[in-house]
Amino acid sequence: MVILAYFNNSNISSINLERTPIFTTLLKCPSCSNIKTITDSESGEVICSKCGRVLSDKLLETGPEWRNFAADETDTRARAGMPDSLARHDMGLSTIIGKADRDASGNKLDPTMRVRMNRLAVWDMRSQFHTPKDRSLSQAFFQLDVLKDKLGLSDGIVEKTAYIYRKALSNNLTRGRTISGVLAAAVYIACREMGAPRTLDDIAVGSNVKRKEVSKNFRMLHTSLNIKLPQQDPMKCIVKVANKVRLSEKTKRKAAEIMSNVMKEEISAGKGPMGLAASILYLSSIKTGEPVTQMSIASAAGVTEVTLRTRLKDLKSKLQLD
């Protein structure tokens, strides 16, 4: 049973109930056993009217699925489709002919009309990939979906990667190069711009492309498209390497303290952030007494043990650490 009521006064201060229609449902609160609840239609929460406990935060929208885009469109029922996306070859704007064998009234199509509609659907699908550019974008963005799951990329990074790849394709930079190689370089550029800690090795392994090819395409895109990339944050590299080695929070905090001193003294200039983070983590683990080997930290950072020892020697000499 659902009752539509108006509440002018209530002891729940978090919701503005004045002159707002609220639905009261007969549910039992597990805290105070009150059966009167208040439904906030804006936040989608069902709240106890006595103690204020949120009983549910997943209220289903029962209103119409259509919306009005302007004040003068009160009689129109315009429906919003799927959102536009650069990570689709058609940006999500094209339509398709469905495979249903019924018309708009629900009547079954006769065999002649069914054959005709199937043929129209085939030609409609072929017309969406009639240019080499459309085929290239479709293949590239299919690989991008796979990389998104492998590397755990966010939607913002995916959209940025699609924008960079479209820009490279419009400038004929993909000519003579593999789609996977250019796409991997675009992913690396997008990760650098969005501040995500992804190295060339991570992207090369995820995309099944050689690191040399990814770095070569990266330099080509960086120069040809005149992209200005920010410096990679070494603090994020510390967290990434420490999580792989499973170091304690005490060691992470000590490493962050040493890294802040390194950045303040401008010692990190010209050095790889992953190698620098690995050496600082090894140094902090020694100070906190946490047993960890150079091999495990170097493997987690993707550097050699020689690089780790070289960075460690520089840090001890410039920071005067024991």
C-alpha positions, 0 to 999 in steps of 0.5 A, spaced: 500 500 500 502 506 497 499 513 500 501 520 497 502 525 503 504 532 504 509 533 510 510 540 513 514 538 519 518 532 520 524 531 525 528 529 519 533 535 518 536 532 512 530 532 507 526 538 505 519 536 506 516 542 505 511 542 500 514 536 497 510 530 495 513 524 499 510 517 498 509 513 505 510 505 504 508 500 510 515 497 511 518 495 518 524 499 520 529 494 523 532 499 529 525 502 532 520 497 529 516 503 526 512 501 520 512 509 517 517 510 512 518 516 507 521 516 500 525 521 498 524 521 490 530 525 489 535 521 492 532 515 491 532 513 499 527 510 503 527 513 510 524 511 517 520 517 519 522 516 526 529 514 527 531 517 520 535 510 518 536 509 511 532 502 509 534 502 502 537 507 497 535 503 490 529 506 489 526 504 482 524 510 478 516 509 476 515 515 472 515 516 464 522 514 461 521 520 456 523 527 458 522 534 455 528 538 453 525 545 453 519 548 456 515 549 450 516 541 449 510 539 454 507 535 449 513 532 446 515 525 448 523 525 446 527 520 449 534 520 450 538 514 447 545 512 448 550 517 450 555 519 445 562 516 445 569 517 441 570 510 443 565 507 437 567 508 430 560 511 429 560 515 435 554 511 437 550 515 432 548 510 427 542 506 427 541 498 426 535 494 423 533 489 428 532 482 427 525 481 429 520 478 424 514 482 427 512 489 424 510 495 429 503 493 430 506 486 433 504 482 427 508 477 424 511 479 417 510 474 411 516 471 408 517 475 402 517 481 407 522 478 411 527 476 406 527 483 404 528 486 411 534 481 412 537 483 406 536 491 408 539 489 414 545 486 411 546 492 406 545 497 412 551 493 416 555 493 410 554 501 409 557 502 416 564 500 414 564 502 407 570 506 408 577 504 410 577 509 416 571 506 418 574 499 418 580 501 422 576 505 427 572 499 428 578 494 429 582 499 433 576 500 438 575 493 439 582 492 441 581 498 446 575 495 449 580 489 450 585 493 453 580 497 458 579 490 461 586 488 461 589 494 464 583 497 468 583 503 464 577 508 466 572 511 461 576 518 461 582 514 459 578 510 454 575 517 451 582 520 451 585 514 447 580 514 442 581 522 441 588 521 440 587 515 435 582 519 431 587 525 431 592 520 428 588 517 423 586 524 420 593 526 420 595 519 416 600 518 421 597 510 422 599 509 414 605 504 414 604 502 422 600 497 425 593 499 429 595 495 435 602 499 435 599 506 434 593 504 439 598 502 445 602 509 444 595 513 444 593 509 451 600 511 454 599 518 452 592 518 455 595 515 461 600 520 462 595 526 461 590 523 466 596 521 471 595 514 471 601 510 473 602 505 467 609 504 464 611 502 457 612 495 459 605 494 462 602 497 456 606 493 451 604 486 455 597 488 455 597 490 448 601 484 445 606 489 442 613 489 443 616 495 447 620 498 442 614 499 437 610 502 442 616 507 444 617 508 437 610 510 435 609 514 442 615 518 440 612 519 433 605 521 436 608 526 441 612 530 435 607 530 430 601 531 434 605 536 438 603 533 445 605 536 451 605 531 457 606 532 464 611 529 468 609 522 471 608 523 479 613 518 483 609 518 489 604 514 485 609 509 482 611 508 490 604 506 491 604 501 485 610 498 487 609 497 494 602 494 493 606 489 488 611 487 493 605 488 499 609 492 503 606 495 510 603 502 511 609 504 515 614 503 509 610 506 504 609 513 509 617 512 510 618 512 502 613 518 501 617 522 506 624 520 503 621 522 496 618 528 498 625 530 500 628 528 493 623 532 489 624 538 494 632 537 493 631 536 485 634 530 485 629 526 481 630 530 475 632 526 469 631 519 472 626 514 471 620 514 476 619 507 477 627 506 478 627 511 483 621 509 487 624 502 487 630 504 490 626 509 495 622 503 497 628 499 498 631 504 503 625 505 507 624 498 508 631 497 511 629 503 515 623 500 518 626 493 519 621 490 513 625 484 510 625 485 502 630 483 497 632 487 491 630 482 486 623 482 488 622 490 488 626 491 482 622 486 479 615 489 481 618 496 478 620 493 472 627 495 472 634 491 473 637 490 480 643 494 477 639 500 476 636 500 483 643 499 486 645 505 482 639 510 484 640 507 491 648 509 491 646 516 488 640 517 494 645 516 499 651 520 497 646 526 495 641 526 501 647 523 506 643 517 508 646 512 512 
